[in-house]
Amino acid sequence: FLAYEFGYWLFHWAAHTNPVLWEFHRILHTAEVLTPLTVWRVHPVEQVIFINTLAVIVGVCEGAGRYLLGGGAQVYALSGVNILLVFFVYAFVHLQHSQAWIAFTGVWGRVFLSPAHHQ
């Protein structure tokens, strides 16, 4: 879950600071109205880079975790996906580009991206 969040943050930071990535990412920022569907307003090239960034970061963290813990750590999963990640995606990620005011404050606001951050 934390690897996913880090990968998401890293890609989003790169998309805002790298001029080439910005050309693909800025499509998202041209929306005049925020709805839950705005999150899907992405260029296909950006999506390929984003998915591969997440795959590498989550894969490296998963492999390192299994190696360090001896592969014996219990993962709570739903259809093979970390249950915390599933909950977070359904509860917050789909609403990140909506008008729903959900804010994380304090330490959590510095770690997790909330819908309020985009507004």
VOPAGU-2260 file (C-alpha; in pm, 1 decimal, decimal comma):
REM VOPAGU-2260
SITE   aa  ch    i         X         Y         Z
SITE  PHE   A    0       0,0       0,0       0,0
SITE  LEU   A    1     272,9     245,6      93,7
SITE  ALA   A    2     474,2     143,8    -213,8
SITE  TYR   A    3     169,7     223,0    -430,5
SITE  GLU   A    4     128,3     561,3    -263,5
SITE  PHE   A    5     498,1     639,9    -308,6
SITE  GLY   A    6     488,2     533,5    -674,7
SITE  TYR   A    7     178,2     746,0    -733,2
SITE  TRP   A    8     341,8    1046,6    -569,1
SITE  LEU   A    9     670,2     997,7    -756,6
SITE  PHE   A   10     500,2     975,2   -1093,9
SITE  HIS   A   11     272,7    1272,5   -1021,1
SITE  TRP   A   12     569,8    1482,1    -909,0
SITE  ALA   A   13     762,3    1385,6   -1223,9
SITE  ALA   A   14     459,7    1463,7   -1442,2
SITE  HIS   A   15     447,9    1816,8   -1298,8
SITE  THR   A   16     823,4    1884,8   -1311,5
SITE  ASN   A   17     939,4    1709,6   -1631,2
SITE  PRO   A   18     841,3    1912,6   -1941,9
SITE  VAL   A   19     793,4    1602,7   -2160,0
SITE  LEU   A   20     571,9    1425,6   -1903,7
SITE  TRP   A   21     383,5    1749,9   -1838,6
SITE  GLU   A   22     270,2    1759,4   -2203,1
SITE  PHE   A   23      88,8    1429,1   -2145,4
SITE  HIS   A   24     -27,7    1504,2   -1791,1
SITE  ARG   A   25    -169,7    1850,5   -1852,3
SITE  ILE   A   26    -470,0    1697,5   -2029,8
SITE  LEU   A   27    -600,0    1607,3   -1684,5
SITE  HIS   A   28    -568,3    1969,0   -1573,0
SITE  THR   A   29    -774,3    2108,7   -1861,4
SITE  ALA   A   30   -1100,4    1981,8   -1712,3
SITE  GLU   A   31   -1327,6    2273,3   -1628,4
SITE  VAL   A   32   -1553,2    2069,5   -1399,5
SITE  LEU   A   33   -1441,5    1802,2   -1153,3
SITE  THR   A   34   -1640,1    1479,2   -1147,1
SITE  PRO   A   35   -1547,4    1124,7   -1041,4
SITE  LEU   A   36   -1486,6    1053,7   -1412,4
SITE  THR   A   37   -1222,2    1327,7   -1441,4
SITE  VAL   A   38    -962,9    1084,8   -1302,3
SITE  TRP   A   39    -990,4     893,6   -1631,6
SITE  ARG   A   40    -901,0    1201,7   -1838,0
SITE  VAL   A   41    -547,1    1087,0   -1917,5
SITE  HIS   A   42    -331,4    1049,4   -2225,2
SITE  PRO   A   43    -260,0     682,4   -2314,2
SITE  VAL   A   44     117,8     742,6   -2307,6
SITE  GLU   A   45      91,6     884,9   -1955,8
SITE  GLN   A   46    -110,2     582,4   -1846,7
SITE  VAL   A   47     153,6     339,0   -1980,9
SITE  ILE   A   48     434,2     526,4   -1801,6
SITE  PHE   A   49     228,2     551,5   -1481,1
SITE  ILE   A   50     138,0     181,4   -1472,3
SITE  ASN   A   51     497,7      76,8   -1537,5
SITE  THR   A   52     628,1     315,2   -1269,5
SITE  LEU   A   53     387,9     160,8   -1018,2
SITE  ALA   A   54     475,6    -192,1   -1129,4
SITE  VAL   A   55     847,9    -136,8   -1077,6
SITE  ILE   A   56     814,8      36,1    -739,9
SITE  VAL   A   57     553,8    -200,6    -597,3
SITE  GLY   A   58     740,0    -503,9    -737,2
SITE  VAL   A   59    1072,7    -398,7    -586,1
SITE  CYS   A   60     910,3    -329,3    -248,4
SITE  GLU   A   61     716,2    -655,6    -257,0
SITE  GLY   A   62    1029,3    -852,2    -345,7
SITE  ALA   A   63    1237,9    -677,4     -79,7
SITE  GLY   A   64     966,9    -735,6     180,7
SITE  ARG   A   65     937,3   -1104,7      98,9
SITE  TYR   A   66    1315,8   -1142,9     103,6
SITE  LEU   A   67    1360,2    -959,2     434,7
SITE  LEU   A   68    1065,9   -1136,1     600,1
SITE  GLY   A   69    1149,0   -1475,8     455,1
SITE  GLY   A   70     831,6   -1490,6     248,7
SITE  GLY   A   71     629,9   -1578,5     557,3
SITE  ALA   A   72     441,2   -1252,9     600,3
SITE  GLN   A   73      64,0   -1284,4     579,5
SITE  VAL   A   74     -91,0   -1049,4     324,6
SITE  TYR   A   75    -458,1    -970,7     367,6
SITE  ALA   A   76    -588,1    -964,2      13,7
SITE  LEU   A   77    -905,4    -940,1    -188,6
SITE  SER   A   78    -872,5   -1116,5    -526,2
SITE  GLY   A   79    -496,0   -1118,6    -478,0
SITE  VAL   A   80    -468,5    -744,7    -408,4
SITE  ASN   A   81    -373,4    -589,8     -73,8
SITE  ILE   A   82    -700,2    -516,8     108,5
SITE  LEU   A   83    -577,0    -174,0     228,1
SITE  LEU   A   84    -504,3     -74,8    -129,1
SITE  VAL   A   85    -844,1    -198,8    -248,1
SITE  PHE   A   86   -1020,8      -0,4      25,4
SITE  PHE   A   87    -817,4     314,2     -41,7
SITE  VAL   A   88    -871,8     300,1    -418,6
SITE  TYR   A   89   -1247,8     254,0    -387,2
SITE  ALA   A   90   -1286,7     503,3    -103,1
SITE  PHE   A   91   -1056,2     784,4    -215,8
SITE  VAL   A   92    -867,1     741,3    -543,9
SITE  HIS   A   93   -1180,7     748,8    -756,4
SITE  LEU   A   94   -1282,9    1069,0    -582,3
SITE  GLN   A   95    -947,3    1250,4    -609,2
SITE  HIS   A   96   -1062,2    1455,7    -905,3
SITE  SER   A   97   -1416,6    1512,4    -787,0
SITE  GLN   A   98   -1585,5    1791,9    -597,1
SITE  ALA   A   99   -1612,6    1574,4    -284,7
SITE  TRP   A  100   -1427,8    1754,4      -6,0
SITE  ILE   A  101   -1239,3    1476,3     171,1
SITE  ALA   A  102    -929,6    1613,0     343,3
SITE  PHE   A  103    -651,6    1434,4     524,7
SITE  THR   A  104    -496,3    1657,5     788,4
SITE  GLY   A  105    -185,8    1651,6    1001,1
SITE  VAL   A  106      66,1    1376,9     929,2
SITE  TRP   A  107    -186,5    1185,8     713,7
SITE  GLY   A  108    -229,8    1492,5     495,7
SITE  ARG   A  109     143,0    1490,6     422,3
SITE  VAL   A  110     148,2    1119,4     340,3
SITE  PHE   A  111    -174,9    1054,9     149,0
SITE  LEU   A  112    -323,8    1241,2    -144,6
SITE  SER   A  113    -685,5    1334,4     -77,3
SITE  PRO   A  114    -955,8    1477,2    -303,4
SITE  ALA   A  115    -914,3    1810,8    -121,9
SITE  HIS   A  116    -553,3    1833,3    -242,0
SITE  HIS   A  117    -665,7    1851,6    -603,2
SITE  GLN   A  118    -920,1    2120,6    -534,0
